[in-house]
């Protein structure tokens, strides 16, 4: 055989060997369930074949993780928290009707889409398993309901009922996401820092802890536009001195004073909770809560403009949440007491992250959501739903939020839901270990 042919065969063999090693490393990396524990027996001069293989597997995964995912090694455990409800359940619907005022049956905060379930949690968990497997435990906060498909015996899955985290049991049952969120940091045995997810959010690209916290700074994904309510707050009627929180004799005196039932008076410090005020009903509760949050944050002597916080997962710190709640105890307690969302609720994300931004002792990094989030609100338009969901599938970003603004009384609702469910099933095909 000629020298040139020998040289070629040697090169070919090296290429094949390198390819096989790469395949083994990829196999090891993508099958984390393989036992990689290794405690060498120092009494023996030789390592067993199994011990050596375990060592190689562990080293391969450690080396390949930052290469394949671009993630730095985690120095702490991080948990993931979901809130979930099955609004399609008959018992839930009956409880909702029984616990809202008769004049509120058509309230925007009690409409069907606020609680509708079409298995988005299942697909979101698939996205976690595929794109963010580094979370320690996954806590699913519910009113006691459990998804029929959920593998509750999985060691990382923890169901938490509202009853476990609400300090005041008289605030239950609740149908307000705002009320529930105020208690998430009270989940027992949870890590101090944790990521909060809605069930209509998912990870559509590899996601690392650095996407939430990097170089000592908490990342805050925001929408580029300022909250228009900021202008509304500036134009709102001024609070009379007698109603002022700074020594006003009428402020929070235990009864609703009509002159104090104003946004800038914090709705009489909460005394006018559930009492109608001028301008009520002109916008949904969510936007009113942003007005309210701006007023509360302004009371801490920082009057800067504030962006919307994007509908993406974010990192929370339990100790900082406790600090924030200690500053606004009455407001958080009122939020907890509401059966459904109201104008004087604490808007959880907005309040927390702008508190971080406003308090200079905390490092934050504000990032536009444009490159990271695909947001779409599913509506009664079959053509639009197909086109927008297909565009998201073809050009995925790191996060998705598929919101439901359907009018469930319209004829095409079932078809739109079917299209959406089929899209989810194709987008996240691989069944997760969190499913039965």
C-alpha positions as CSV (number, residue, x, y, z in Angstrom):
1,X,0.0,0.0,0.0
2,X,1.4,3.4,-1.0
3,X,2.4,6.0,1.7
4,X,-0.2,8.4,0.4
5,X,-2.9,5.8,0.9
6,X,-1.7,4.9,4.4
7,X,-1.7,8.6,5.3
8,X,-5.3,9.0,3.9
9,X,-6.5,5.9,5.9
10,X,-4.9,7.3,9.1
11,X,-6.7,10.6,8.6
12,X,-10.0,8.9,7.8
13,X,-9.7,6.7,11.0
14,X,-9.1,9.8,13.1
15,X,-12.1,11.5,11.6
16,X,-14.3,8.5,12.2
17,X,-13.0,8.1,15.8
18,X,-13.6,11.8,16.5
19,X,-17.1,11.5,15.1
20,X,-17.8,8.4,17.3
21,X,-16.5,10.3,20.4
22,X,-18.7,13.2,19.6
23,X,-21.7,10.9,19.3
24,X,-21.0,9.3,22.6
25,X,-20.6,12.7,24.3
26,X,-23.9,14.0,22.8
27,X,-25.6,10.8,23.9
28,X,-24.3,11.2,27.4
29,X,-25.3,14.9,27.5
30,X,-28.9,14.4,26.3
31,X,-29.6,11.5,28.6
32,X,-29.0,13.0,32.1
33,X,-30.9,10.2,33.8
34,X,-27.8,8.0,33.2
35,X,-26.0,7.5,36.5
36,X,-22.9,9.6,36.5
37,X,-22.1,9.3,40.2
38,X,-18.5,8.3,40.9
39,X,-16.9,7.6,44.2
40,X,-13.6,5.9,43.4
41,X,-12.3,3.1,45.6
42,X,-8.9,4.4,46.7
43,X,-8.1,1.1,48.3
44,X,-7.8,-0.4,44.8
45,X,-5.0,0.4,42.4
46,X,-7.3,0.0,39.4
47,X,-10.6,1.7,38.6
48,X,-13.4,-0.6,37.6
49,X,-14.7,-0.4,34.1
50,X,-18.0,1.0,35.3
51,X,-16.4,3.6,37.5
52,X,-14.2,4.8,34.6
53,X,-17.1,5.0,32.3
54,X,-19.1,7.0,34.9
55,X,-16.2,9.4,35.2
56,X,-16.0,9.9,31.4
57,X,-19.7,10.5,31.2
58,X,-19.7,13.1,33.9
59,X,-16.7,14.9,32.5
60,X,-18.2,14.8,29.0
61,X,-21.5,16.4,30.3
62,X,-19.7,19.0,32.4
63,X,-17.5,20.0,29.4
64,X,-20.2,19.9,26.8
65,X,-22.9,21.8,28.7
66,X,-21.5,25.3,28.2
67,X,-20.5,24.4,24.6
68,X,-23.9,23.1,23.5
69,X,-26.1,25.4,25.5
70,X,-23.9,28.3,26.2
71,X,-24.9,28.1,29.9
72,X,-22.5,28.7,32.7
73,X,-22.5,26.1,35.6
74,X,-25.2,26.9,38.3
75,X,-23.8,27.8,41.7
76,X,-27.2,27.5,43.4
77,X,-30.5,25.6,43.1
78,X,-33.3,27.5,41.4
79,X,-36.9,26.4,41.5
80,X,-39.7,27.0,39.0
81,X,-43.2,28.2,40.0
82,X,-46.4,28.0,38.0
83,X,-49.9,29.1,38.8
84,X,-52.6,27.1,37.1
85,X,-56.4,26.6,37.1
86,X,-58.8,24.5,35.1
87,X,-61.6,27.0,34.4
88,X,-63.4,24.4,32.2
89,X,-64.2,22.3,35.3
90,X,-67.9,22.4,36.3
91,X,-67.2,22.6,40.0
92,X,-64.9,25.6,39.4
93,X,-67.5,27.4,37.3
94,X,-70.1,26.9,40.1
95,X,-67.7,28.2,42.7
96,X,-66.9,31.3,40.6
97,X,-70.6,32.1,40.2
98,X,-71.2,31.6,43.9
99,X,-68.4,33.9,45.0
100,X,-68.8,37.0,42.9
101,X,-71.3,39.7,43.4
102,X,-74.5,39.5,41.4
103,X,-73.7,42.8,39.6
104,X,-70.3,41.5,38.6
105,X,-71.3,38.5,36.5
106,X,-70.3,40.3,33.3
107,X,-67.1,41.7,34.8
108,X,-64.1,41.5,32.4
109,X,-62.1,39.8,35.2
110,X,-64.6,36.9,35.4
111,X,-64.9,36.1,31.7
112,X,-64.2,32.5,30.5
113,X,-60.9,33.2,28.9
114,X,-59.5,34.3,32.3
115,X,-59.6,30.7,33.4
116,X,-59.9,28.6,30.3
117,X,-57.6,25.6,30.1
118,X,-56.4,23.8,26.9
119,X,-53.4,22.0,28.2
120,X,-50.9,24.9,27.9
121,X,-49.3,23.8,31.1
122,X,-48.5,20.4,29.7
123,X,-46.7,21.9,26.7
124,X,-44.9,24.5,28.8
125,X,-43.5,21.7,31.0
126,X,-42.4,19.9,27.8
127,X,-40.5,23.1,26.9
128,X,-38.9,23.1,30.4
129,X,-37.7,19.6,30.0
130,X,-36.3,20.3,26.5
131,X,-34.9,23.8,26.9
132,X,-34.4,24.5,30.6
133,X,-33.8,21.2,32.4
134,X,-31.7,22.9,35.1
135,X,-34.5,23.8,37.4
136,X,-34.5,21.9,40.7
137,X,-38.2,21.5,41.6
138,X,-41.3,22.6,39.8
139,X,-44.1,23.9,42.0
140,X,-47.6,24.1,40.5
141,X,-49.9,26.4,42.6
142,X,-53.6,25.5,42.2
143,X,-56.9,25.8,44.1
144,X,-56.6,22.0,44.7
145,X,-57.1,20.9,41.1
146,X,-54.6,18.6,39.6
147,X,-54.2,18.2,35.8
148,X,-55.3,14.7,34.8
149,X,-52.2,14.1,32.7
150,X,-49.7,15.2,35.4
151,X,-47.2,12.7,36.8
152,X,-47.5,13.7,40.5
153,X,-45.2,10.9,41.5
154,X,-42.3,12.6,39.7
155,X,-39.8,13.7,42.4
156,X,-39.4,17.2,40.9
157,X,-43.1,18.0,40.6
158,X,-44.8,19.6,43.7
159,X,-48.5,20.5,43.8
160,X,-49.2,23.5,46.2
161,X,-52.7,24.5,47.1
162,X,-53.8,28.0,47.8
163,X,-54.7,26.9,51.3
164,X,-51.0,26.1,52.0
165,X,-49.7,29.6,51.2
166,X,-52.6,32.0,52.1
167,X,-52.1,33.3,55.7
168,X,-55.6,34.5,56.0
169,X,-57.9,31.6,55.0
170,X,-60.9,34.0,54.9
171,X,-59.5,35.3,51.6
172,X,-60.3,31.9,50.0
173,X,-61.5,30.8,47.6
174,X,-60.0,33.4,45.2
175,X,-60.2,33.7,41.5
176,X,-57.7,36.5,41.3
177,X,-54.2,35.8,39.9
178,X,-53.1,39.0,41.7
179,X,-54.2,37.7,45.1
180,X,-52.5,34.3,44.5
181,X,-49.2,35.9,43.3
182,X,-48.8,37.9,46.5
183,X,-48.3,34.6,48.4
184,X,-46.0,32.6,46.0
185,X,-42.9,33.4,48.1
186,X,-44.4,31.5,51.0
187,X,-44.2,28.1,49.3
188,X,-42.5,25.8,51.8
189,X,-39.0,24.5,51.1
190,X,-38.6,26.6,47.9
191,X,-35.3,28.1,46.9
192,X,-34.7,31.7,47.9
193,X,-34.5,32.7,44.3
194,X,-37.0,31.2,41.8
195,X,-38.5,31.8,38.4
196,X,-42.2,32.4,38.0
197,X,-44.1,31.2,34.9
198,X,-47.7,31.5,33.7
199,X,-49.0,28.4,32.1
200,X,-49.4,30.2,28.8
201,X,-45.6,30.9,28.6
202,X,-43.0,28.4,27.3
203,X,-39.3,28.2,26.4
204,X,-38.8,27.8,22.7
205,X,-35.0,28.0,22.7
206,X,-32.3,26.8,25.1
207,X,-32.6,28.9,28.2
208,X,-29.9,29.5,30.9
209,X,-29.9,31.0,34.4
210,X,-27.9,33.8,32.8
211,X,-31.1,34.7,30.9
212,X,-32.5,35.8,34.3
213,X,-29.5,36.9,36.3
214,X,-26.0,37.8,35.0
215,X,-23.0,39.5,36.5
216,X,-24.9,40.3,39.7
217,X,-27.8,41.9,37.9
218,X,-31.4,40.8,37.7
219,X,-32.6,40.8,34.1
220,X,-35.9,42.6,33.5
221,X,-37.6,42.1,30.1
222,X,-39.6,45.1,29.2
223,X,-41.8,46.4,26.4
224,X,-40.2,49.5,24.8
225,X,-43.2,51.7,25.3
226,X,-43.8,53.6,28.5
227,X,-46.9,52.8,30.5
228,X,-49.5,55.2,29.1
229,X,-51.0,55.3,32.6
230,X,-47.9,57.2,33.6
231,X,-49.4,60.2,31.8
232,X,-52.7,59.3,33.3
233,X,-51.2,59.5,36.8
234,X,-49.7,62.9,36.1
235,X,-53.1,64.2,34.9
236,X,-55.1,62.6,37.7
237,X,-56.9,64.8,40.2
238,X,-54.6,65.8,43.1
239,X,-55.2,64.3,46.5
240,X,-56.5,66.9,49.1
241,X,-54.2,67.5,52.0
242,X,-56.8,66.1,54.4
243,X,-56.6,62.8,52.5
244,X,-52.8,62.7,52.1
245,X,-50.9,59.8,53.5
246,X,-48.5,62.3,55.0
247,X,-50.6,63.3,58.0
248,X,-54.0,63.7,56.4
249,X,-56.7,63.3,59.0
250,X,-59.0,61.4,56.7
251,X,-56.4,59.1,55.2
252,X,-57.1,55.5,56.2
253,X,-59.3,56.4,59.1
254,X,-61.5,53.3,58.8
255,X,-64.2,54.7,56.6
256,X,-64.5,55.7,52.9
257,X,-64.4,59.5,52.6
258,X,-65.7,60.5,49.2
259,X,-63.2,63.4,48.7
260,X,-60.4,60.8,49.3
261,X,-61.7,58.2,46.8
262,X,-59.1,59.1,44.3
263,X,-56.2,57.4,42.6
264,X,-53.6,59.7,44.1
265,X,-55.1,59.2,47.5
266,X,-54.7,55.4,47.0
267,X,-58.5,55.2,47.1
268,X,-58.4,56.6,50.6
269,X,-55.6,54.2,51.6
270,X,-57.8,51.2,51.0
271,X,-60.8,52.5,53.0
272,X,-62.7,52.9,49.7
273,X,-62.1,49.3,48.6
274,X,-65.2,48.2,46.6
275,X,-66.7,51.7,46.6
276,X,-67.2,53.1,43.1
277,X,-65.2,56.2,42.1
278,X,-65.4,58.7,39.2
279,X,-63.9,57.2,36.1
280,X,-64.4,53.5,37.1
281,X,-65.0,51.0,34.3
282,X,-63.1,53.1,31.7
283,X,-60.3,50.5,31.4
284,X,-59.7,46.9,32.4
285,X,-58.4,46.2,35.9
286,X,-54.9,45.3,34.7
287,X,-54.3,48.9,33.4
288,X,-55.8,50.4,36.5
289,X,-53.4,48.4,38.6
290,X,-50.5,49.9,36.6
291,X,-51.8,53.4,37.5
292,X,-52.0,52.3,41.1
293,X,-48.5,50.7,41.1
294,X,-47.1,54.0,39.8
295,X,-48.7,55.9,42.6
296,X,-47.4,53.5,45.2
297,X,-43.9,53.6,43.7
298,X,-43.9,57.4,43.5
299,X,-44.6,57.5,47.2
300,X,-41.0,56.1,47.7
301,X,-39.8,59.4,46.2
302,X,-38.9,58.1,42.8
303,X,-41.0,59.6,40.0
304,X,-39.2,58.3,36.9
305,X,-41.1,56.9,33.9
306,X,-41.6,53.1,33.9
307,X,-41.9,50.6,31.0
308,X,-44.4,47.8,30.8
309,X,-42.9,44.5,32.1
310,X,-43.0,41.9,29.3
311,X,-45.1,38.7,29.5
312,X,-42.0,36.5,30.1
313,X,-40.6,34.4,32.9
314,X,-38.6,36.4,35.4
315,X,-36.4,35.7,38.5
316,X,-37.8,36.6,41.9
317,X,-36.0,36.8,45.3
318,X,-38.0,35.8,48.4
319,X,-36.2,38.2,50.7
320,X,-36.7,41.2,48.4
321,X,-40.4,40.3,48.1
322,X,-40.7,40.3,51.8
323,X,-39.0,43.7,52.0
324,X,-41.4,45.1,49.3
325,X,-44.5,43.7,51.1
326,X,-43.3,45.2,54.4
327,X,-43.4,48.6,52.7
328,X,-47.0,48.2,51.5
329,X,-48.6,45.8,54.0
330,X,-52.1,47.2,53.7
331,X,-52.1,47.2,49.9
332,X,-50.8,43.7,49.7
333,X,-53.4,42.5,52.2
334,X,-56.2,44.1,50.2
335,X,-54.9,42.5,47.1
336,X,-55.0,39.1,48.8
337,X,-58.6,39.7,50.0
338,X,-60.0,40.2,46.5
339,X,-61.9,37.4,44.9
340,X,-61.1,38.6,41.4
341,X,-58.8,41.3,40.0
342,X,-59.6,44.9,40.9
343,X,-58.3,48.4,40.2
344,X,-56.4,48.6,43.6
345,X,-54.5,45.3,43.3
346,X,-50.8,45.1,43.5
347,X,-49.6,44.4,39.9
348,X,-47.1,41.8,40.8
349,X,-44.4,41.9,38.1
350,X,-44.6,45.6,37.5
351,X,-44.4,46.4,41.2
352,X,-41.6,44.0,42.0
353,X,-39.3,44.8,39.1
354,X,-39.7,48.6,39.2
355,X,-39.1,48.5,42.9
356,X,-35.8,46.7,42.1
357,X,-35.1,49.4,39.5
358,X,-36.0,52.3,41.8
359,X,-34.0,51.0,44.7
360,X,-30.4,51.7,43.7
361,X,-29.0,49.1,46.1
362,X,-30.1,46.4,43.6
363,X,-28.5,45.8,40.3
364,X,-30.8,45.3,37.3
365,X,-30.4,45.1,33.6
366,X,-33.4,46.2,31.5
367,X,-33.7,44.4,28.2
368,X,-36.2,44.9,25.4
369,X,-38.4,41.8,24.8
370,X,-38.3,42.2,21.0
371,X,-35.5,39.7,20.4
372,X,-36.6,37.3,23.1
373,X,-40.4,37.0,23.1
374,X,-43.0,35.9,20.6
375,X,-46.3,37.2,22.0
376,X,-49.7,36.4,20.4
377,X,-53.2,36.8,21.7
378,X,-55.5,34.1,20.2
379,X,-58.7,35.7,18.9
380,X,-61.8,34.8,16.9
381,X,-60.1,34.9,13.5
382,X,-59.1,31.5,12.1
383,X,-56.9,32.9,9.3
384,X,-55.0,35.2,11.7
385,X,-54.5,32.5,14.2
386,X,-53.1,30.1,11.6
387,X,-50.8,32.7,10.1
388,X,-49.4,34.1,13.4
389,X,-48.8,30.7,15.0
390,X,-47.1,29.5,11.9
391,X,-44.8,32.5,11.9
392,X,-43.9,31.8,15.6
393,X,-43.1,28.2,14.7
394,X,-40.9,29.2,11.8
395,X,-39.0,31.9,13.7
396,X,-38.9,31.0,17.4
397,X,-37.4,33.2,20.0
398,X,-36.4,32.3,23.5
399,X,-39.9,32.7,25.0
400,X,-43.5,32.5,23.9
401,X,-46.7,33.8,25.4
402,X,-49.9,32.6,23.8
403,X,-52.7,34.6,25.4
404,X,-56.4,33.8,25.2
405,X,-58.7,36.8,24.3
406,X,-61.3,34.6,22.6
407,X,-65.0,35.4,22.9
408,X,-66.1,31.9,23.9
409,X,-69.6,32.6,22.9
410,X,-68.7,32.9,19.2
411,X,-69.2,30.1,16.7
412,X,-65.6,29.8,15.6
413,X,-64.2,29.4,19.1
414,X,-64.0,25.6,18.9
415,X,-62.2,25.7,15.6
416,X,-59.7,28.3,16.9
417,X,-59.0,26.2,20.0
418,X,-58.5,23.1,17.9
419,X,-55.9,24.9,15.7
420,X,-54.1,26.2,18.8
421,X,-54.0,22.8,20.4
422,X,-52.7,21.1,17.3
423,X,-50.0,23.8,17.0
424,X,-48.9,23.2,20.5
425,X,-48.7,19.4,19.9
426,X,-46.5,19.9,16.8
427,X,-44.4,22.6,18.5
428,X,-43.6,20.5,21.5
429,X,-43.8,16.9,20.3
430,X,-41.6,15.1,22.8
431,X,-43.5,13.9,25.9
432,X,-41.9,15.1,29.2
433,X,-41.3,12.9,32.3
434,X,-43.8,15.1,34.0
435,X,-46.6,13.5,32.2
436,X,-48.4,10.2,32.8
